[in-house]
Structure formats: structure tokens, C-alpha cells
């Protein structure tokens, strides 16, 4: 597997956090060679909502983000996520 590094250049730090996390989830899906539709069927959310999370748009729902993290067994350090969120305020 190749290593891909991504750092969002979003002016809004909160958006940058969501984009970075979304990209990690996108790479997990890509590595598993799954489509958004197949993941959508497995986790019970529409593919459009998965896409919103993967691109880090504000339209992404927290429930979808959490479901994707569980599905991919993606560990998220919510303490650091919360700290970065607070720094943006």
C-alpha cells in the first residue's frame, strides 16, 4: 500500500479537520476497493452522506462519521479533535 499524505488548505480550521478526517476515511474505502454505494448499504446511510463526510463538507452528519469510523475500525482521538476544534474558535 502506498502512503498518501494530505493536508487541507482550508482557511477555516474546523473545515480542515473535517477534510483531513474525511480523506482518511476515503482512503480506507479505496484500500478496501469498495464503492460508496456498497458501504452505504452496509452502514445504512445514503451514499451522498458518505460523500459529504469524505470531502469534509459541512453537510456531513456526525452519525455518518461515527458509523464510518466503526465500519473501517478507524481510531479517532476525540480529545485531540476537540482541542483542534476549540483552537479554531
HELIX and SHEET records of a PDB file:
HELIX    1   1 UNK A   13  UNK A   31  1                                  19    
HELIX    2   2 UNK A   36  UNK A   43  1                                   8    
HELIX    3   3 UNK A   47  UNK A   54  1                                   8    
HELIX    4   4 UNK A   62  UNK A   72  1                                  11    
HELIX    5   5 UNK A   78  UNK A   88  1                                  11    
END                                                                             
